[in-house]
């Protein structure tokens, strides 16, 4: 798996909650369908909407507590579905609309720092994962504006 921060187990990067967390379990259920080889582009788009709805409905503090784990989980989705039709745009939607756009500036900075370090450590990651990670990094830096200088 794509590791961000300290790993706490079970399908995704690091971040602040135990592996038996209900949110993690719900996202793992969605991922089992998202990663299904027979999933159509429409199915993946629908599952991406479900991810966005679930993540957007969380209180900000809870979403920020789980941000690193969700980022790692979504990058793992990209790895598992590399080459599948519409998988990369669906995963990008989860990150942009479900996670990053709903974080405070402080949490976006933290996520950008963790993502920068993870990209530097994992140059051997698949092209799909690197593309998604770099795309999300670009969105975070644009959203942060003048604060983006604090990432490095």
C-alpha positions in Angstrom: 0.0 0.0 0.0 1.0 3.6 -0.5 2.2 4.7 2.9 1.5 8.2 4.3 2.7 8.8 7.8 2.5 6.1 10.4 0.6 3.0 9.3 -2.1 1.8 11.6 -3.1 -1.2 9.5 -5.8 -2.3 7.2 -6.0 -0.9 3.7 -4.6 2.5 3.4 -1.9 4.9 4.6 -1.4 6.2 8.0 -3.5 8.5 10.2 -5.2 8.9 13.5 -7.6 6.0 14.1 -7.5 2.3 15.0 -7.9 -0.2 12.2 -11.2 -1.4 13.5 -12.7 2.1 12.9 -16.2 2.0 11.4 -15.3 4.6 8.8 -12.4 2.5 7.6 -14.7 -0.6 7.5 -17.3 1.3 5.4 -14.6 2.6 2.9 -13.1 -0.9 2.7 -16.6 -2.2 1.7 -16.8 0.4 -1.0 -13.3 -0.4 -2.2 -14.1 -4.1 -2.6 -16.7 -3.2 -5.2 -14.6 -0.4 -6.8 -11.7 -2.8 -7.3 -13.9 -5.6 -8.8 -12.5 -6.3 -12.2 -16.0 -6.5 -13.7 -17.0 -3.1 -12.4 -18.1 -0.8 -15.3 -17.1 2.8 -15.6 -20.6 3.8 -14.5 -20.3 1.6 -11.4 -17.0 3.2 -10.4 -18.4 6.7 -11.0 -21.4 5.7 -8.7 -19.0 4.4 -6.1 -16.9 7.5 -6.3 -20.1 9.5 -5.6 -20.8 7.3 -2.6 -17.3 7.9 -1.3 -17.8 11.7 -1.8 -21.1 11.7 0.0 -19.8 9.7 2.9 -16.7 11.8 3.3 -18.5 15.1 2.8 -21.1 14.1 5.4 -18.5 13.7 8.1 -17.8 16.4 10.6 -14.7 18.4 9.7 -12.7 17.2 12.7 -13.4 13.5 12.0 -12.6 14.0 8.3 -9.3 15.6 9.2 -8.4 12.9 11.7 -8.8 10.3 9.0 -7.3 12.4 6.1 -4.0 10.5 5.8 -5.7 7.1 6.0 -8.3 8.1 3.3 -5.5 9.5 1.1 -3.5 6.3 1.3 -6.7 4.2 0.8 -7.6 6.1 -2.3 -4.1 5.8 -3.7 -4.3 2.1 -3.0 -7.5 2.1 -5.1 -5.6 3.6 -8.0 -3.0 0.9 -7.7 -5.5 -1.9 -7.5 -7.4 -0.6 -10.6 -4.6 0.6 -12.7 -5.6 0.4 -16.3 -9.3 -0.2 -15.6 -11.7 2.0 -17.5 -12.6 5.3 -15.7 -10.9 4.1 -12.4 -8.3 6.9 -12.2 -10.8 9.8 -12.8 -13.1 8.2 -10.2 -10.3 8.0 -7.6 -9.3 11.6 -8.4 -12.9 12.6 -7.7 -12.8 10.9 -4.3 -9.7 12.8 -3.4 -10.6 16.2 -4.7 -14.3 16.5 -3.9 -14.6 14.1 -1.0 -11.4 14.9 0.9 -9.1 17.7 0.0 -11.7 20.3 -0.9 -13.4 19.8 2.5 -10.3 20.2 4.7 -9.1 23.3 6.6 -6.0 25.0 5.4 -4.0 23.5 8.2 -5.1 20.0 7.3 -4.4 20.7 3.6 -0.9 21.7 4.6 -0.4 18.6 6.6 -1.7 16.4 3.8 0.5 18.1 1.2 3.6 17.6 3.4 2.8 13.9 3.9 2.0 13.4 0.2 5.3 15.2 -0.8 7.3 12.9 1.5 5.5 9.8 0.4 6.0 10.6 -3.3 9.7 11.1 -2.7 10.0 7.8 -0.8 8.0 5.7 -3.3 9.5 6.4 -6.7 8.8 2.8 -7.6 5.0 3.2 -7.3 2.9 2.5 -10.4 2.4 5.2 -13.0 -1.4 5.4 -12.0 -0.6 6.0 -8.3 2.1 8.6 -9.1 -0.2 10.4 -11.5 -3.0 10.5 -9.0 -0.6 11.6 -6.2 1.0 14.3 -8.3 -2.4 15.5 -9.5 -3.7 15.8 -6.0 -0.5 17.6 -4.9 -1.0 20.1 -7.7 -4.6 20.7 -6.5 -3.5 21.1 -2.9 -0.8 23.6 -3.8 -3.2 25.6 -5.9 -5.7 25.7 -3.1 -3.1 26.7 -0.5 -2.0 29.7 -2.6 0.6 31.7 -0.6 0.7 29.0 2.2 2.0 26.5 -0.3 5.6 27.6 0.4 5.3 26.0 3.8 4.9 22.5 2.2 8.6 21.9 1.6 
